Amino acid sequence: MSASPSTDFFFDAYDRQDIAYGLEPSAALAAYLTQVGCETSGGNRRAIDLGAGAGRDSLALAAAGYAVESVDLSERGLARIAERATERNVGERVTTRLADVRKIEFPKDAYNAVIATTVLDHIPASDAAIVWQRMCDSLSESGFLYVQVHTTEDPGSGVSPGDRSKQPVSETAGAVINYFSPNQLAAMAIDPKSKLRILRYEERLEWDYTHGAEHQHGKAVLLAVRAGFHPKWYGQPAAFPREEK
């Protein structure tokens, strides 16, 4: 059965021409791909984009030469990814998969990039811990991890400090069931079992104008690599970039 507004929670958000969340890749991810993404793993770079939405990060990864598996529960979102990939001549590098991230296999040491943008906050905390470890274990020796989650600063969180916010709440806030507390995502990343090295971490408030009425989010954003891997990362934005000669 094809997706419809009654069966796909994000159908309306992804069905519009001006797709929710836009088509520009996440800024830190884009910076990493520019600086490092094409320098590792030869021509066999593999990526998995969990909760791929309408594909902004999947498309950037494909353009950088990765073979990308885009996973989401929104059938309409996956259809838009396939459309956009074909339009951008990277269709052969993108595979879409309608699946719950809790029910898929993560082969060990298989991926050069694992992306999870607002996924771990859409499943119960106990499940998120399991999926997180599977994500980490699936990274290759030169792999990188990019994760975003909603935090308790979000006006939709219902707990402090978000519950004190007077800012407008996203119309899709009902899909977020696991708001992350301060430093929680960072603590997961530095756990020895994760085998990660943090390149960038921040917690912030951001305004979102890409779907529904304007609203605010509380976000935690993590960019990390496999422990022991030292790519040529200069920051986002790059600090004191080298001048062009």
Backbone torsions as a table, in degrees:
resi	resn	phi	psi	omega
1	MET	NA	133.5	-180.0
2	SER	-70.9	156.5	179.6
3	ALA	-66.5	150.9	176.2
4	SER	-148.8	166.5	178.3
5	PRO	-57.0	-24.8	-177.7
6	SER	-83.3	-21.2	-177.1
7	THR	-110.8	-12.3	-175.7
8	ASP	-125.7	107.8	-175.4
9	PHE	-57.1	-34.5	-176.1
10	PHE	-101.8	15.8	-177.0
11	PHE	-55.3	-52.9	-176.3
12	ASP	-62.0	-40.0	-178.2
13	ALA	-63.9	-34.9	-176.6
14	TYR	-97.8	-10.4	-177.1
15	ASP	-81.9	-22.8	-178.2
16	ARG	-67.4	158.9	175.1
17	GLN	-67.5	-42.0	175.3
18	ASP	-87.7	83.4	-170.4
19	ILE	-59.1	138.9	177.0
20	ALA	-54.5	140.0	179.5
21	TYR	74.2	-4.1	174.6
22	GLY	74.4	-176.2	-178.0
23	LEU	-117.7	1.1	174.5
24	GLU	-78.3	134.1	-179.2
25	PRO	-67.5	158.9	175.4
26	SER	-54.3	137.9	-169.1
27	ALA	-60.5	-47.8	-178.6
28	ALA	-65.7	-37.0	177.0
29	LEU	-63.7	-45.1	179.4
30	ALA	-60.5	-40.9	179.2
31	ALA	-63.9	-41.7	179.9
32	TYR	-64.1	-43.9	-179.5
33	LEU	-63.5	-36.8	178.9
34	THR	-66.5	-43.0	-174.4
35	GLN	-83.2	-37.4	-166.7
36	VAL	-126.6	-33.0	-164.1
37	GLY	-55.1	-30.5	-177.7
38	CYS	-96.9	6.5	-175.4
39	GLU	-101.9	-5.6	-173.9
40	THR	-120.6	155.5	169.3
41	SER	67.6	19.0	176.3
42	GLY	58.4	-136.6	-178.1
43	GLY	-101.6	15.6	-175.9
44	ASN	-119.4	45.1	-179.1
45	ARG	-76.5	129.4	179.0
46	ARG	-117.9	140.6	178.9
47	ALA	-137.3	150.6	171.4
48	ILE	-127.5	129.9	-178.3
49	ASP	-113.5	103.5	-176.4
50	LEU	-88.2	131.4	-173.5
51	GLY	64.8	51.0	-169.5
52	ALA	-68.7	-14.6	178.5
53	GLY	62.4	-128.3	178.0
54	ALA	-98.5	5.9	164.8
55	GLY	103.5	13.8	-174.5
56	ARG	-59.7	-39.1	179.6
57	ASP	-82.2	-36.2	176.6
58	SER	-58.5	-43.8	-178.3
59	LEU	-65.9	-38.8	178.0
60	ALA	-65.5	-41.3	178.2
61	LEU	-63.6	-43.5	179.2
62	ALA	-63.3	-40.5	179.1
63	ALA	-64.5	-27.9	178.9
64	ALA	-84.5	0.3	175.1
65	GLY	103.2	4.5	179.0
66	TYR	-82.1	145.7	165.7
67	ALA	-86.5	116.5	-168.0
68	VAL	-111.7	131.7	169.5
69	GLU	-102.8	113.2	-178.2
70	SER	-97.9	118.1	-174.5
71	VAL	-114.6	131.8	177.6
72	ASP	-161.7	162.7	174.9
73	LEU	-93.5	-6.5	179.0
74	SER	-93.9	110.3	179.2
75	GLU	-64.0	-37.4	179.9
76	ARG	-67.1	-40.4	177.3
77	GLY	-60.1	-44.1	179.7
78	LEU	-64.8	-36.6	177.3
79	ALA	-63.5	-38.9	178.6
80	ARG	-67.8	-35.6	176.3
81	ILE	-60.3	-47.7	-179.8
82	ALA	-61.0	-41.4	178.9
83	GLU	-61.6	-50.6	-176.5
84	ARG	-66.3	-37.1	179.0
85	ALA	-62.7	-42.2	178.2
86	THR	-64.6	-43.3	179.1
87	GLU	-60.2	-33.5	-176.6
88	ARG	-95.2	8.8	177.1
89	ASN	62.2	33.0	174.5
90	VAL	-124.3	18.5	-176.6
91	GLY	-58.6	-31.9	-178.5
92	GLU	-72.3	-13.7	-179.1
93	ARG	-98.7	-2.7	-174.5
94	VAL	-119.5	126.3	174.6
95	THR	-118.1	130.3	179.5
96	THR	-102.0	147.7	-177.7
97	ARG	-142.9	118.2	176.9
98	LEU	-82.6	106.4	-174.1
99	ALA	-163.3	156.5	171.5
100	ASP	-85.1	127.9	-175.9
101	VAL	-61.4	-20.3	179.5
102	ARG	-76.3	-13.2	-172.7
103	LYS	-115.1	10.8	179.6
104	ILE	-105.5	157.9	178.1
105	GLU	-89.0	143.4	176.0
106	PHE	-118.6	96.4	179.1
107	PRO	-58.4	139.4	-179.2
108	LYS	-68.3	139.4	175.5
109	ASP	57.3	31.7	-170.8
110	ALA	-98.5	-26.8	-169.8
111	TYR	-113.3	140.2	173.4
112	ASN	-86.9	-14.1	177.0
113	ALA	-149.8	131.6	173.8
114	VAL	-125.1	120.6	-176.7
115	ILE	-116.4	133.5	177.4
116	ALA	-143.4	88.1	-178.3
117	THR	-95.8	111.8	-176.9
118	THR	49.1	60.6	176.8
119	VAL	-118.7	-50.0	-177.2
120	LEU	-64.4	-19.2	177.2
121	ASP	-89.1	-5.4	179.7
122	HIS	-99.7	3.9	177.6
123	ILE	-129.5	157.5	-179.4
124	PRO	-56.3	151.2	-175.9
125	ALA	-56.4	-39.1	-179.6
126	SER	-64.2	-38.3	177.2
127	ASP	-71.5	-37.8	-179.2
128	ALA	-60.3	-38.4	179.5
129	ALA	-63.8	-38.8	179.5
130	ILE	-69.6	-46.9	-179.9
131	VAL	-62.9	-40.2	177.9
132	TRP	-55.7	-49.0	-178.1
133	GLN	-65.0	-37.0	176.6
134	ARG	-63.8	-40.8	176.9
135	MET	-58.9	-50.1	-178.4
136	CYS	-61.5	-43.4	-178.3
137	ASP	-66.7	-22.5	-176.8
138	SER	-84.4	-6.1	-179.9
139	LEU	-72.8	141.1	173.6
140	SER	-77.8	175.0	-179.5
141	GLU	-62.2	-25.5	178.0
142	SER	-113.5	25.8	-176.5
143	GLY	-83.7	159.3	174.5
144	PHE	-130.4	155.2	-176.1
145	LEU	-123.9	132.0	175.7
146	TYR	-127.7	123.5	-174.3
147	VAL	-135.6	138.4	168.6
148	GLN	-126.2	141.3	173.7
149	VAL	-140.5	154.5	171.5
150	HIS	-78.2	144.4	-178.1
151	THR	-114.5	173.5	-179.7
152	THR	-70.2	-4.5	171.1
153	GLU	-77.1	-14.5	-178.5
154	ASP	-64.4	134.8	179.2
155	PRO	-58.9	-19.3	179.6
156	GLY	-91.1	1.2	-172.1
157	SER	-71.0	-31.9	-179.5
158	GLY	79.9	-0.7	177.5
159	VAL	-129.5	167.0	-177.1
160	SER	-69.2	140.0	2.8
161	PRO	-91.6	-3.7	-177.4
162	GLY	-60.4	-32.6	-178.0
163	ASP	-67.9	-13.1	178.2
164	ARG	-94.8	-6.1	-177.4
165	SER	-73.3	142.9	176.2
166	LYS	-101.7	5.9	-176.9
167	GLN	-80.3	154.4	-177.2
168	PRO	-66.2	149.4	-176.0
169	VAL	-102.9	143.7	177.5
170	SER	-62.0	144.7	177.7
171	GLU	-72.6	-12.0	176.7
172	THR	-102.0	12.1	-177.2
173	ALA	-60.7	-24.8	-179.7
174	GLY	-62.8	-17.8	179.9
175	ALA	-82.4	-14.3	-179.4
176	VAL	-91.7	119.1	-176.4
177	ILE	-120.1	-4.1	-173.0
178	ASN	-138.7	77.9	179.2
179	TYR	-74.2	133.4	-176.6
180	PHE	-84.6	137.3	178.6
181	SER	-79.0	164.7	179.6
182	PRO	-53.4	133.5	177.1
183	ASN	69.2	0.4	-175.9
184	GLN	-63.1	-46.0	-178.9
185	LEU	-66.4	-38.4	177.1
186	ALA	-63.3	-40.3	179.4
187	ALA	-63.1	-38.6	177.1
188	MET	-63.4	-38.0	-176.6
189	ALA	-70.8	-31.6	-178.4
190	ILE	-91.8	-2.8	173.9
191	ASP	-60.4	129.9	-178.1
192	PRO	-53.4	-30.6	-179.4
193	LYS	-65.6	-24.3	-178.2
194	SER	-75.3	-26.3	178.6
195	LYS	54.5	48.8	-178.7
196	LEU	-119.7	160.0	169.7
197	ARG	-126.8	120.5	-175.6
198	ILE	-75.3	127.9	171.9
199	LEU	-95.9	-36.7	-177.7
200	ARG	-153.0	135.2	174.8
201	TYR	-146.1	135.7	174.3
202	GLU	-152.4	153.7	170.9
203	GLU	-119.7	132.1	-171.3
204	ARG	-150.5	165.4	166.6
205	LEU	-103.1	140.4	178.7
206	GLU	-141.4	150.1	175.4
207	TRP	-95.0	141.1	-179.4
208	ASP	-123.0	120.2	178.3
209	TYR	-114.6	8.5	-169.9
210	THR	-87.7	-11.2	178.4
211	HIS	-154.8	135.8	-179.4
212	GLY	64.8	-165.8	176.5
213	ALA	-69.5	155.8	-179.4
214	GLU	-56.9	143.1	-177.6
215	HIS	-154.6	170.1	-177.3
216	GLN	-115.1	148.3	175.3
217	HIS	-125.6	149.3	164.0
218	GLY	-102.5	127.1	-175.1
219	LYS	-130.8	147.3	165.1
220	ALA	-115.4	134.9	-173.8
221	VAL	-129.4	127.3	-176.0
222	LEU	-127.4	132.4	169.2
223	LEU	-125.0	122.1	-176.4
224	ALA	-142.6	160.3	175.7
225	VAL	-125.2	167.3	175.4
226	ARG	-60.2	134.7	178.3
227	ALA	-53.8	134.5	-178.8
228	GLY	94.8	-11.3	178.2
229	PHE	-95.5	132.3	-176.8
230	HIS	-129.3	80.3	179.7
231	PRO	-73.7	168.6	177.8
232	LYS	-81.5	78.5	-177.5
233	TRP	-105.6	124.9	-176.1
234	TYR	-111.8	5.1	177.8
235	GLY	100.9	170.1	179.1
236	GLN	-139.1	101.6	0.3
237	PRO	-76.0	162.0	-177.9
238	ALA	-61.1	131.4	178.7
239	ALA	-81.6	127.8	179.8
240	PHE	46.5	62.0	-178.6
241	PRO	-63.5	151.3	-179.9
242	ARG	-67.8	135.6	-179.1
243	GLU	-73.6	144.0	177.5
244	GLU	-72.3	134.6	179.0
245	LYS	-89.7	NA	NA
